[in-house]
Structure formats: C-alpha cells, structure tokens
Amino acid sequence: MRAVFADTCYWIAVLNPKDQLHDSAIQASERLRDYRIITTEAVLTELLNYFSARGPHLRGAAARLVEHMQADTAVHVLPQTREGFLSGLQLYRARPDKGYSLTDCISMVAMRRDGLNAVLTDDGHFSQEGFTCLLGTP
C-alpha cells in the first residue's frame, strides 16, 4: 500500500472547518483514500497542544480524532522513541538558519527513514528539505 505523511496542519485543517486549508485537506483525503497515512506521536502532541485552548468543543474533537487514529488501520502513528527524538534534535541543530520546529525535524527524519516524499502540509519547511507538499496552492 502506498503511504503519505500527515503533518500537524493537515490534522488541524481536517478537524476545523474554519481553517483556511480545510477544503484542501478534505479534497486530499478523498484523493488519497487508498493510501496509508503515516504520522508521529510528536505530530499528535502538537495537534492536541494547538487545540488545548480553543474551547471545549474543539479540544474534545481533537482528543476524539487522536483516539480514532489509534484504532484506524489506514493510519499508522509512529511512536516517540528516544532515538527518534535525538535524531530530530540532530536535524534541528543542523539547521540553525531555518525556522523548523522540533516536531518538523522529527517528522522529516521519520519520512526519510521510511522513504516517504509526499506530505500532507503546506509548511514550506518540508519543501525546503526536498519533500513534496500536498496542501495549499500548487
């Protein structure tokens, strides 16, 4: 089965109909229905942090989404490991001229390790590292 990586902005856009990328995320979900979606626990942490102060409705919806992902066979959540954290930290330190978050770095390392090039995001940091972003303006 083909796979694609999902960044935090994808999950935010899927969950929040008011997000500027919501329509793009939903369309991408339809196009990639036969793909396995790969994400990381670091991405899920960032997602939950994002919705933590956005009111009880969105906070609850985010928690339910993360719980659903755990049971969905079409979504594979890579666990946070010490090795993954340290590898992400190494990339973070290696790019002092970039605005990459540690979560982005952990994701990029995981994508390279697993041979993934396409990412559900509009975050230009991923394209700076040579990945193909599937959301936003083509």
N, C-alpha and C positions, 0 to 999 in steps of 0.2 A: 504494500500500500504506500502511495506517495504521502509525503508529510510536509507540513509547513509550520513555521514557528509563530506563536502568537505573543506579541508584546503587550504590555500593560494598556497602552492606548486603545488597542483593539477591544479588550475586555470592557474598558470604560465605555467605549462607543457602543458596543452591543447592548450594554446594560442601561445606558442613559439616552432616551430618545431625544433629549435636548442637546446632546453632544454634536458638534459640527461634523464629525465623522460617522455618525450613526448610520445614515443611509449607505455610505460606502462600506461600512463594516457588515451590514446586513447583506448587501449585494455580494461581497466577497464570501460570506458564509454560504450563500447559495451556490456560487461558482465552485467552491471548494468542498462541496458536500461529500465527495468521495475521498477526501484527504484526511489523514490523521493530523490532528492539531497537537503540537508539542509546545509546552510552556514550562516554566520553572516555579518552584515554591517561592523564589525571590520575586518573581512577577506577581504571584498571588498576594504576597505580603504588601507589595507596592499598591496593588489594586485595593486591598482592604484598607490600607492607610489612606488612600485617596478618598474613599467614601466614608471614612470614620466620622467626619464632622459635617456630612451633607444631609443630615436629618435621618430619623429612624427608618423611613421608608427605603431610601437608597442604601443605607447601612445594612438593613435586613436583606435587601435584594442582593447585595454584594456577597453577604455570607451564604445565602442560598445558592448563588451561582458557583461559588467556590466548592460548596458541598456537592453540588450536581456534577461538577467537573471530576471530582474524586471517583464518582460512580460511572461516568460516561466512558465507554470503551473507545470512543472516537477521539478522546482527549487523553494525552499522556502527560502527566505532571512529573517533571524531573525533580527528585528530592534534593534539598540543600545538603551538601556534604562539606566537610572541611576542605577537601581537595577542590571542589567547585568554587568555594568562597575564596580560597587562596589564589586559584587560577584567575578568577575575576579581579581580585585585588592586584595581581601582577599586571594585567592589561590596563587597569585603572592607573597604576603608577607609570606605565609605559606611554601614556597619552596625556601628559600634563598640559598640552596645548589644546585639548578637547574638553568639551563640557559633558562627557559621558558620565552617567550615574554608575554607581557600583552595580546596580541591577542590570543596566545595559551591558556592562562588561561581563557579568556572569552569563547573561543570555548569549552574547556574542561568542564566548568561549564554548558554551554548550552547543551552539549552532555549528561552529567549526568542527568540534569533536564528532558530531553526529552527521556531518556532511550536508547540512541544510543551508540553502542560499536564500530562499524566499521567506519574508517575514511580514506578518500582518501588523503593519505600523505605518505611520507617516513620519516617524522620527528620523530626521536626516542623519543622525549619528550612525545609524545602521548602513546607510548608503555610503557614508564616508569610509566605512570599513569594508566596502565591497559587496554588501548584501543588497538584494532586491526588495524594495518596499512595495507592498501591495495595496496600501490605502492612500487616500488623498489624491492630489492632482497627478495624473500620469506624466 
